[in-house]
């Protein structure tokens, strides 16, 4: 009897992992390949799939699908500097949705779009402000600029 229950639980776990992987792959494709470039990055439909995954999968699996799919999109599209922020932000965004009802479209999931949008905008702005505009990456850029200006100033008057 207990082995039958273990096999059912194991099968369900494997199914959830497979669906999570499929969602992560679809999120990657819709984010990295089907996007519209804007002045501040790009607009994409990948977030919609994160919301759908969060409405269909248990919370840890939905968070993993969003983090992996969006993280792969940033990492493989040349936006590596955004990768740590994206992984955390997209995982948090999945928390705004629920699969506790039998229907995917319910009041909570429809209203979940609003806090998800606010979380994305605020967290990406904070990430940019802390790590790029005046934080860690900005200081390394200043050091690079300082050394490049220093080397130009004291260059020999002749070149070999």
CNS distance restraints for C-alpha pairs under 8 A (distance, minus, plus):
assign (resid   1 and name CA) (resid   5 and name CA) 6.65 0.50 0.50
assign (resid   2 and name CA) (resid   6 and name CA) 6.18 0.50 0.50
assign (resid   3 and name CA) (resid   7 and name CA) 6.08 0.50 0.50
assign (resid   4 and name CA) (resid   8 and name CA) 6.24 0.50 0.50
assign (resid   5 and name CA) (resid   9 and name CA) 6.15 0.50 0.50
assign (resid   6 and name CA) (resid  10 and name CA) 5.95 0.50 0.50
assign (resid   7 and name CA) (resid  11 and name CA) 5.97 0.50 0.50
assign (resid   8 and name CA) (resid  12 and name CA) 6.10 0.50 0.50
assign (resid   9 and name CA) (resid  13 and name CA) 6.08 0.50 0.50
assign (resid  10 and name CA) (resid  14 and name CA) 6.19 0.50 0.50
assign (resid  11 and name CA) (resid  15 and name CA) 6.16 0.50 0.50
assign (resid  12 and name CA) (resid  16 and name CA) 6.20 0.50 0.50
assign (resid  13 and name CA) (resid  17 and name CA) 6.24 0.50 0.50
assign (resid  14 and name CA) (resid  18 and name CA) 6.18 0.50 0.50
assign (resid  15 and name CA) (resid  19 and name CA) 6.18 0.50 0.50
assign (resid  16 and name CA) (resid  20 and name CA) 5.98 0.50 0.50
assign (resid  16 and name CA) (resid  57 and name CA) 7.51 0.50 0.50
assign (resid  16 and name CA) (resid  61 and name CA) 7.30 0.50 0.50
assign (resid  17 and name CA) (resid  21 and name CA) 6.17 0.50 0.50
assign (resid  17 and name CA) (resid  61 and name CA) 7.36 0.50 0.50
assign (resid  18 and name CA) (resid  22 and name CA) 6.24 0.50 0.50
assign (resid  19 and name CA) (resid  23 and name CA) 6.13 0.50 0.50
assign (resid  20 and name CA) (resid  24 and name CA) 6.11 0.50 0.50
assign (resid  20 and name CA) (resid  53 and name CA) 7.86 0.50 0.50
assign (resid  20 and name CA) (resid  57 and name CA) 7.77 0.50 0.50
assign (resid  20 and name CA) (resid  61 and name CA) 5.97 0.50 0.50
assign (resid  20 and name CA) (resid  62 and name CA) 6.88 0.50 0.50
assign (resid  20 and name CA) (resid  64 and name CA) 7.30 0.50 0.50
assign (resid  20 and name CA) (resid  65 and name CA) 5.31 0.50 0.50
assign (resid  21 and name CA) (resid  25 and name CA) 6.16 0.50 0.50
assign (resid  21 and name CA) (resid  65 and name CA) 6.58 0.50 0.50
assign (resid  22 and name CA) (resid  26 and name CA) 6.19 0.50 0.50
assign (resid  23 and name CA) (resid  27 and name CA) 5.99 0.50 0.50
assign (resid  23 and name CA) (resid  49 and name CA) 7.25 0.50 0.50
assign (resid  23 and name CA) (resid  50 and name CA) 7.80 0.50 0.50
assign (resid  23 and name CA) (resid  53 and name CA) 6.62 0.50 0.50
assign (resid  23 and name CA) (resid  65 and name CA) 5.85 0.50 0.50
assign (resid  23 and name CA) (resid  66 and name CA) 7.88 0.50 0.50
assign (resid  23 and name CA) (resid  69 and name CA) 7.50 0.50 0.50
assign (resid  24 and name CA) (resid  28 and name CA) 6.13 0.50 0.50
assign (resid  24 and name CA) (resid  64 and name CA) 7.86 0.50 0.50
assign (resid  24 and name CA) (resid  65 and name CA) 4.46 0.50 0.50
assign (resid  24 and name CA) (resid  66 and name CA) 6.27 0.50 0.50
assign (resid  24 and name CA) (resid  67 and name CA) 7.94 0.50 0.50
assign (resid  24 and name CA) (resid  68 and name CA) 5.84 0.50 0.50
assign (resid  24 and name CA) (resid  69 and name CA) 4.10 0.50 0.50
assign (resid  24 and name CA) (resid  70 and name CA) 7.67 0.50 0.50
assign (resid  25 and name CA) (resid  29 and name CA) 6.28 0.50 0.50
assign (resid  25 and name CA) (resid  69 and name CA) 5.90 0.50 0.50
assign (resid  26 and name CA) (resid  30 and name CA) 6.13 0.50 0.50
assign (resid  26 and name CA) (resid  46 and name CA) 7.72 0.50 0.50
assign (resid  26 and name CA) (resid  49 and name CA) 7.50 0.50 0.50
assign (resid  26 and name CA) (resid  69 and name CA) 7.34 0.50 0.50
assign (resid  27 and name CA) (resid  31 and name CA) 5.93 0.50 0.50
assign (resid  27 and name CA) (resid  46 and name CA) 4.75 0.50 0.50
assign (resid  27 and name CA) (resid  47 and name CA) 7.40 0.50 0.50
assign (resid  27 and name CA) (resid  49 and name CA) 5.94 0.50 0.50
assign (resid  27 and name CA) (resid  50 and name CA) 6.87 0.50 0.50
assign (resid  27 and name CA) (resid  65 and name CA) 7.84 0.50 0.50
assign (resid  27 and name CA) (resid  66 and name CA) 7.09 0.50 0.50
assign (resid  27 and name CA) (resid  69 and name CA) 4.94 0.50 0.50
assign (resid  27 and name CA) (resid  70 and name CA) 6.36 0.50 0.50
assign (resid  28 and name CA) (resid  32 and name CA) 5.75 0.50 0.50
assign (resid  28 and name CA) (resid  33 and name CA) 7.80 0.50 0.50
assign (resid  28 and name CA) (resid  46 and name CA) 7.01 0.50 0.50
assign (resid  28 and name CA) (resid  69 and name CA) 4.43 0.50 0.50
assign (resid  28 and name CA) (resid  70 and name CA) 5.73 0.50 0.50
assign (resid  28 and name CA) (resid  71 and name CA) 7.95 0.50 0.50
assign (resid  28 and name CA) (resid  72 and name CA) 6.22 0.50 0.50
assign (resid  28 and name CA) (resid  73 and name CA) 5.09 0.50 0.50
assign (resid  29 and name CA) (resid  33 and name CA) 5.33 0.50 0.50
assign (resid  29 and name CA) (resid  34 and name CA) 6.76 0.50 0.50
assign (resid  29 and name CA) (resid  46 and name CA) 7.74 0.50 0.50
assign (resid  29 and name CA) (resid  73 and name CA) 7.54 0.50 0.50
assign (resid  30 and name CA) (resid  34 and name CA) 4.94 0.50 0.50
assign (resid  30 and name CA) (resid  35 and name CA) 7.00 0.50 0.50
assign (resid  30 and name CA) (resid  44 and name CA) 6.57 0.50 0.50
assign (resid  30 and name CA) (resid  45 and name CA) 5.68 0.50 0.50
assign (resid  30 and name CA) (resid  46 and name CA) 4.89 0.50 0.50
assign (resid  31 and name CA) (resid  35 and name CA) 6.09 0.50 0.50
assign (resid  31 and name CA) (resid  44 and name CA) 5.32 0.50 0.50
assign (resid  31 and name CA) (resid  45 and name CA) 6.28 0.50 0.50
assign (resid  31 and name CA) (resid  46 and name CA) 4.67 0.50 0.50
assign (resid  31 and name CA) (resid  47 and name CA) 7.87 0.50 0.50
assign (resid  31 and name CA) (resid  70 and name CA) 6.75 0.50 0.50
assign (resid  31 and name CA) (resid  73 and name CA) 6.02 0.50 0.50
assign (resid  32 and name CA) (resid  73 and name CA) 4.83 0.50 0.50
assign (resid  32 and name CA) (resid  74 and name CA) 7.31 0.50 0.50
assign (resid  32 and name CA) (resid  76 and name CA) 7.99 0.50 0.50
assign (resid  32 and name CA) (resid  77 and name CA) 6.36 0.50 0.50
assign (resid  34 and name CA) (resid  44 and name CA) 6.51 0.50 0.50
assign (resid  34 and name CA) (resid  45 and name CA) 7.52 0.50 0.50
assign (resid  35 and name CA) (resid  42 and name CA) 6.24 0.50 0.50
assign (resid  35 and name CA) (resid  43 and name CA) 5.58 0.50 0.50
assign (resid  35 and name CA) (resid  44 and name CA) 4.48 0.50 0.50
assign (resid  35 and name CA) (resid  45 and name CA) 7.27 0.50 0.50
assign (resid  36 and name CA) (resid  42 and name CA) 5.38 0.50 0.50
assign (resid  36 and name CA) (resid  43 and name CA) 5.12 0.50 0.50
assign (resid  36 and name CA) (resid  44 and name CA) 6.39 0.50 0.50
assign (resid  37 and name CA) (resid  41 and name CA) 6.05 0.50 0.50
assign (resid  37 and name CA) (resid  42 and name CA) 4.13 0.50 0.50
assign (resid  37 and name CA) (resid  43 and name CA) 6.34 0.50 0.50
assign (resid  38 and name CA) (resid  42 and name CA) 4.89 0.50 0.50
assign (resid  38 and name CA) (resid  43 and name CA) 6.81 0.50 0.50
assign (resid  45 and name CA) (resid  49 and name CA) 7.08 0.50 0.50
assign (resid  46 and name CA) (resid  50 and name CA) 6.48 0.50 0.50
assign (resid  46 and name CA) (resid  70 and name CA) 7.38 0.50 0.50
assign (resid  47 and name CA) (resid  51 and name CA) 6.26 0.50 0.50
assign (resid  48 and name CA) (resid  52 and name CA) 6.25 0.50 0.50
assign (resid  49 and name CA) (resid  53 and name CA) 5.97 0.50 0.50
assign (resid  50 and name CA) (resid  54 and name CA) 6.12 0.50 0.50
assign (resid  50 and name CA) (resid  62 and name CA) 7.22 0.50 0.50
assign (resid  50 and name CA) (resid  65 and name CA) 7.24 0.50 0.50
assign (resid  50 and name CA) (resid  66 and name CA) 5.25 0.50 0.50
assign (resid  50 and name CA) (resid  90 and name CA) 7.80 0.50 0.50
assign (resid  50 and name CA) (resid  94 and name CA) 6.57 0.50 0.50
assign (resid  51 and name CA) (resid  55 and name CA) 6.22 0.50 0.50
assign (resid  51 and name CA) (resid  94 and name CA) 6.35 0.50 0.50
assign (resid  51 and name CA) (resid  97 and name CA) 6.73 0.50 0.50
assign (resid  51 and name CA) (resid 113 and name CA) 7.93 0.50 0.50
assign (resid  52 and name CA) (resid  56 and name CA) 6.28 0.50 0.50
assign (resid  52 and name CA) (resid 104 and name CA) 7.90 0.50 0.50
assign (resid  53 and name CA) (resid  57 and name CA) 5.65 0.50 0.50
assign (resid  53 and name CA) (resid  62 and name CA) 5.39 0.50 0.50
assign (resid  53 and name CA) (resid  65 and name CA) 7.35 0.50 0.50
assign (resid  53 and name CA) (resid  66 and name CA) 7.86 0.50 0.50
assign (resid  54 and name CA) (resid  58 and name CA) 7.10 0.50 0.50
assign (resid  54 and name CA) (resid  59 and name CA) 6.45 0.50 0.50
assign (resid  54 and name CA) (resid  62 and name CA) 4.75 0.50 0.50
assign (resid  54 and name CA) (resid  63 and name CA) 7.29 0.50 0.50
assign (resid  54 and name CA) (resid  94 and name CA) 5.38 0.50 0.50
assign (resid  54 and name CA) (resid  95 and name CA) 7.34 0.50 0.50
assign (resid  54 and name CA) (resid  97 and name CA) 5.57 0.50 0.50
assign (resid  54 and name CA) (resid  98 and name CA) 6.26 0.50 0.50
assign (resid  54 and name CA) (resid  99 and name CA) 6.99 0.50 0.50
assign (resid  55 and name CA) (resid  97 and name CA) 5.71 0.50 0.50
assign (resid  55 and name CA) (resid  98 and name CA) 5.11 0.50 0.50
assign (resid  55 and name CA) (resid  99 and name CA) 4.68 0.50 0.50
assign (resid  55 and name CA) (resid 104 and name CA) 5.77 0.50 0.50
assign (resid  55 and name CA) (resid 109 and name CA) 6.97 0.50 0.50
assign (resid  56 and name CA) (resid  62 and name CA) 7.97 0.50 0.50
assign (resid  56 and name CA) (resid  98 and name CA) 7.74 0.50 0.50
assign (resid  56 and name CA) (resid  99 and name CA) 5.46 0.50 0.50
assign (resid  56 and name CA) (resid 104 and name CA) 6.78 0.50 0.50
assign (resid  57 and name CA) (resid  61 and name CA) 6.11 0.50 0.50
assign (resid  57 and name CA) (resid  62 and name CA) 5.51 0.50 0.50
assign (resid  57 and name CA) (resid  99 and name CA) 6.65 0.50 0.50
assign (resid  58 and name CA) (resid  62 and name CA) 6.18 0.50 0.50
assign (resid  58 and name CA) (resid  99 and name CA) 6.90 0.50 0.50
assign (resid  59 and name CA) (resid  63 and name CA) 6.07 0.50 0.50
assign (resid  59 and name CA) (resid  94 and name CA) 7.36 0.50 0.50
assign (resid  59 and name CA) (resid  95 and name CA) 6.89 0.50 0.50
assign (resid  59 and name CA) (resid  98 and name CA) 7.65 0.50 0.50
assign (resid  60 and name CA) (resid  64 and name CA) 6.17 0.50 0.50
assign (resid  61 and name CA) (resid  65 and name CA) 6.13 0.50 0.50
assign (resid  62 and name CA) (resid  66 and name CA) 6.22 0.50 0.50
assign (resid  62 and name CA) (resid  91 and name CA) 7.73 0.50 0.50
assign (resid  62 and name CA) (resid  94 and name CA) 6.32 0.50 0.50
assign (resid  63 and name CA) (resid  67 and name CA) 6.07 0.50 0.50
assign (resid  63 and name CA) (resid  90 and name CA) 7.20 0.50 0.50
assign (resid  63 and name CA) (resid  91 and name CA) 4.35 0.50 0.50
assign (resid  63 and name CA) (resid  92 and name CA) 7.14 0.50 0.50
assign (resid  63 and name CA) (resid  93 and name CA) 8.00 0.50 0.50
assign (resid  63 and name CA) (resid  94 and name CA) 5.55 0.50 0.50
assign (resid  63 and name CA) (resid  95 and name CA) 7.44 0.50 0.50
assign (resid  64 and name CA) (resid  68 and name CA) 5.85 0.50 0.50
assign (resid  64 and name CA) (resid  91 and name CA) 6.71 0.50 0.50
assign (resid  65 and name CA) (resid  69 and name CA) 5.86 0.50 0.50
assign (resid  66 and name CA) (resid  70 and name CA) 5.88 0.50 0.50
assign (resid  66 and name CA) (resid  71 and name CA) 7.94 0.50 0.50
assign (resid  66 and name CA) (resid  87 and name CA) 7.70 0.50 0.50
assign (resid  66 and name CA) (resid  90 and name CA) 5.53 0.50 0.50
assign (resid  66 and name CA) (resid  91 and name CA) 5.85 0.50 0.50
assign (resid  66 and name CA) (resid  94 and name CA) 7.11 0.50 0.50
assign (resid  67 and name CA) (resid  71 and name CA) 5.58 0.50 0.50
assign (resid  67 and name CA) (resid  86 and name CA) 6.99 0.50 0.50
assign (resid  67 and name CA) (resid  87 and name CA) 4.44 0.50 0.50
assign (resid  67 and name CA) (resid  88 and name CA) 6.86 0.50 0.50
assign (resid  67 and name CA) (resid  89 and name CA) 7.90 0.50 0.50
assign (resid  67 and name CA) (resid  90 and name CA) 5.43 0.50 0.50
assign (resid  67 and name CA) (resid  91 and name CA) 5.27 0.50 0.50
assign (resid  68 and name CA) (resid  72 and name CA) 5.92 0.50 0.50
assign (resid  68 and name CA) (resid  87 and name CA) 7.00 0.50 0.50
assign (resid  69 and name CA) (resid  73 and name CA) 6.32 0.50 0.50
assign (resid  70 and name CA) (resid  74 and name CA) 6.33 0.50 0.50
assign (resid  70 and name CA) (resid  86 and name CA) 6.65 0.50 0.50
assign (resid  70 and name CA) (resid  87 and name CA) 6.95 0.50 0.50
assign (resid  70 and name CA) (resid  90 and name CA) 7.17 0.50 0.50
assign (resid  71 and name CA) (resid  75 and name CA) 5.97 0.50 0.50
assign (resid  71 and name CA) (resid  83 and name CA) 5.58 0.50 0.50
assign (resid  71 and name CA) (resid  84 and name CA) 7.79 0.50 0.50
assign (resid  71 and name CA) (resid  86 and name CA) 5.97 0.50 0.50
assign (resid  71 and name CA) (resid  87 and name CA) 5.43 0.50 0.50
assign (resid  72 and name CA) (resid  76 and name CA) 5.76 0.50 0.50
assign (resid  73 and name CA) (resid  77 and name CA) 5.77 0.50 0.50
assign (resid  74 and name CA) (resid  78 and name CA) 6.41 0.50 0.50
assign (resid  74 and name CA) (resid  79 and name CA) 4.83 0.50 0.50
assign (resid  74 and name CA) (resid  80 and name CA) 5.79 0.50 0.50
assign (resid  74 and name CA) (resid  82 and name CA) 6.62 0.50 0.50
assign (resid  74 and name CA) (resid  83 and name CA) 5.73 0.50 0.50
assign (resid  74 and name CA) (resid  86 and name CA) 7.69 0.50 0.50
assign (resid  75 and name CA) (resid  79 and name CA) 5.82 0.50 0.50
assign (resid  75 and name CA) (resid  80 and name CA) 4.67 0.50 0.50
assign (resid  75 and name CA) (resid  83 and name CA) 5.99 0.50 0.50
assign (resid  76 and name CA) (resid  80 and name CA) 7.57 0.50 0.50
assign (resid  79 and name CA) (resid  83 and name CA) 6.97 0.50 0.50
assign (resid  82 and name CA) (resid  86 and name CA) 5.98 0.50 0.50
assign (resid  83 and name CA) (resid  87 and name CA) 6.20 0.50 0.50
assign (resid  84 and name CA) (resid  88 and name CA) 6.57 0.50 0.50
assign (resid  85 and name CA) (resid  89 and name CA) 5.89 0.50 0.50
assign (resid  85 and name CA) (resid 123 and name CA) 7.98 0.50 0.50
assign (resid  85 and name CA) (resid 124 and name CA) 7.11 0.50 0.50
assign (resid  85 and name CA) (resid 127 and name CA) 6.49 0.50 0.50
assign (resid  86 and name CA) (resid  90 and name CA) 5.77 0.50 0.50
assign (resid  87 and name CA) (resid  91 and name CA) 6.25 0.50 0.50
assign (resid  88 and name CA) (resid  92 and name CA) 6.25 0.50 0.50
assign (resid  89 and name CA) (resid  93 and name CA) 6.07 0.50 0.50
assign (resid  89 and name CA) (resid 119 and name CA) 7.44 0.50 0.50
assign (resid  89 and name CA) (resid 120 and name CA) 6.49 0.50 0.50
assign (resid  89 and name CA) (resid 123 and name CA) 6.71 0.50 0.50
assign (resid  89 and name CA) (resid 124 and name CA) 7.71 0.50 0.50
assign (resid  90 and name CA) (resid  94 and name CA) 6.44 0.50 0.50
assign (resid  90 and name CA) (resid 120 and name CA) 7.71 0.50 0.50
assign (resid  91 and name CA) (resid  95 and name CA) 7.20 0.50 0.50
assign (resid  92 and name CA) (resid  96 and name CA) 7.67 0.50 0.50
assign (resid  92 and name CA) (resid 119 and name CA) 7.98 0.50 0.50
assign (resid  93 and name CA) (resid 116 and name CA) 5.14 0.50 0.50
assign (resid  93 and name CA) (resid 119 and name CA) 6.69 0.50 0.50
assign (resid  93 and name CA) (resid 120 and name CA) 7.20 0.50 0.50
assign (resid  94 and name CA) (resid 116 and name CA) 7.72 0.50 0.50
assign (resid  96 and name CA) (resid 109 and name CA) 7.53 0.50 0.50
assign (resid  96 and name CA) (resid 112 and name CA) 5.06 0.50 0.50
assign (resid  96 and name CA) (resid 113 and name CA) 7.47 0.50 0.50
assign (resid  96 and name CA) (resid 115 and name CA) 6.74 0.50 0.50
assign (resid  96 and name CA) (resid 116 and name CA) 6.12 0.50 0.50
assign (resid  97 and name CA) (resid 108 and name CA) 6.77 0.50 0.50
assign (resid  97 and name CA) (resid 109 and name CA) 5.14 0.50 0.50
assign (resid  97 and name CA) (resid 112 and name CA) 5.61 0.50 0.50
assign (resid  98 and name CA) (resid 108 and name CA) 7.14 0.50 0.50
assign (resid  98 and name CA) (resid 109 and name CA) 6.43 0.50 0.50
assign (resid  99 and name CA) (resid 103 and name CA) 7.89 0.50 0.50
assign (resid  99 and name CA) (resid 104 and name CA) 6.87 0.50 0.50
assign (resid 101 and name CA) (resid 106 and name CA) 7.56 0.50 0.50
assign (resid 104 and name CA) (resid 109 and name CA) 7.41 0.50 0.50
assign (resid 105 and name CA) (resid 109 and name CA) 6.22 0.50 0.50
assign (resid 105 and name CA) (resid 110 and name CA) 6.68 0.50 0.50
assign (resid 106 and name CA) (resid 110 and name CA) 6.17 0.50 0.50
assign (resid 107 and name CA) (resid 111 and name CA) 6.02 0.50 0.50
assign (resid 108 and name CA) (resid 112 and name CA) 5.74 0.50 0.50
assign (resid 109 and name CA) (resid 113 and name CA) 7.00 0.50 0.50
assign (resid 111 and name CA) (resid 115 and name CA) 7.74 0.50 0.50
assign (resid 112 and name CA) (resid 116 and name CA) 6.16 0.50 0.50
assign (resid 113 and name CA) (resid 117 and name CA) 6.04 0.50 0.50
assign (resid 114 and name CA) (resid 118 and name CA) 6.33 0.50 0.50
assign (resid 115 and name CA) (resid 119 and name CA) 5.93 0.50 0.50
assign (resid 116 and name CA) (resid 120 and name CA) 6.19 0.50 0.50
assign (resid 117 and name CA) (resid 121 and name CA) 6.20 0.50 0.50
assign (resid 118 and name CA) (resid 122 and name CA) 5.92 0.50 0.50
assign (resid 119 and name CA) (resid 123 and name CA) 5.70 0.50 0.50
assign (resid 120 and name CA) (resid 124 and name CA) 5.86 0.50 0.50
assign (resid 121 and name CA) (resid 125 and name CA) 6.06 0.50 0.50
assign (resid 122 and name CA) (resid 126 and name CA) 6.12 0.50 0.50
assign (resid 123 and name CA) (resid 127 and name CA) 5.98 0.50 0.50
assign (resid 124 and name CA) (resid 128 and name CA) 6.04 0.50 0.50
assign (resid 125 and name CA) (resid 129 and name CA) 6.04 0.50 0.50
assign (resid 126 and name CA) (resid 130 and name CA) 5.95 0.50 0.50
assign (resid 127 and name CA) (resid 131 and name CA) 5.77 0.50 0.50
assign (resid 127 and name CA) (resid 132 and name CA) 7.49 0.50 0.50
assign (resid 128 and name CA) (resid 132 and name CA) 5.01 0.50 0.50
assign (resid 128 and name CA) (resid 133 and name CA) 6.15 0.50 0.50
assign (resid 129 and name CA) (resid 133 and name CA) 4.87 0.50 0.50
assign (resid 129 and name CA) (resid 134 and name CA) 6.25 0.50 0.50
assign (resid 129 and name CA) (resid 135 and name CA) 7.07 0.50 0.50
assign (resid 130 and name CA) (resid 134 and name CA) 6.04 0.50 0.50
assign (resid 130 and name CA) (resid 135 and name CA) 4.78 0.50 0.50
assign (resid 130 and name CA) (resid 136 and name CA) 7.27 0.50 0.50
assign (resid 131 and name CA) (resid 135 and name CA) 4.45 0.50 0.50
assign (resid 131 and name CA) (resid 136 and name CA) 5.01 0.50 0.50
assign (resid 131 and name CA) (resid 137 and name CA) 5.56 0.50 0.50
assign (resid 131 and name CA) (resid 138 and name CA) 7.05 0.50 0.50
assign (resid 132 and name CA) (resid 136 and name CA) 6.65 0.50 0.50
assign (resid 132 and name CA) (resid 137 and name CA) 5.08 0.50 0.50
assign (resid 132 and name CA) (resid 138 and name CA) 5.26 0.50 0.50
assign (resid 133 and name CA) (resid 137 and name CA) 7.77 0.50 0.50
assign (resid 133 and name CA) (resid 138 and name CA) 5.88 0.50 0.50
assign (resid 134 and name CA) (resid 138 and name CA) 5.29 0.50 0.50
assign (resid 134 and name CA) (resid 139 and name CA) 7.09 0.50 0.50
assign (resid 135 and name CA) (resid 139 and name CA) 6.25 0.50 0.50
assign (resid 136 and name CA) (resid 140 and name CA) 6.59 0.50 0.50
assign (resid 137 and name CA) (resid 141 and name CA) 6.23 0.50 0.50
assign (resid 138 and name CA) (resid 142 and name CA) 6.22 0.50 0.50
assign (resid 139 and name CA) (resid 143 and name CA) 6.28 0.50 0.50
assign (resid 140 and name CA) (resid 144 and name CA) 6.25 0.50 0.50
assign (resid 141 and name CA) (resid 145 and name CA) 6.11 0.50 0.50
assign (resid 142 and name CA) (resid 146 and name CA) 5.98 0.50 0.50
assign (resid 143 and name CA) (resid 147 and name CA) 6.23 0.50 0.50
assign (resid 144 and name CA) (resid 148 and name CA) 6.16 0.50 0.50
assign (resid 145 and name CA) (resid 149 and name CA) 6.05 0.50 0.50
assign (resid 146 and name CA) (resid 150 and name CA) 6.00 0.50 0.50
assign (resid 147 and name CA) (resid 151 and name CA) 6.08 0.50 0.50
assign (resid 148 and name CA) (resid 152 and name CA) 6.26 0.50 0.50
assign (resid 149 and name CA) (resid 153 and name CA) 6.13 0.50 0.50
assign (resid 150 and name CA) (resid 154 and name CA) 6.43 0.50 0.50
assign (resid 151 and name CA) (resid 155 and name CA) 6.03 0.50 0.50
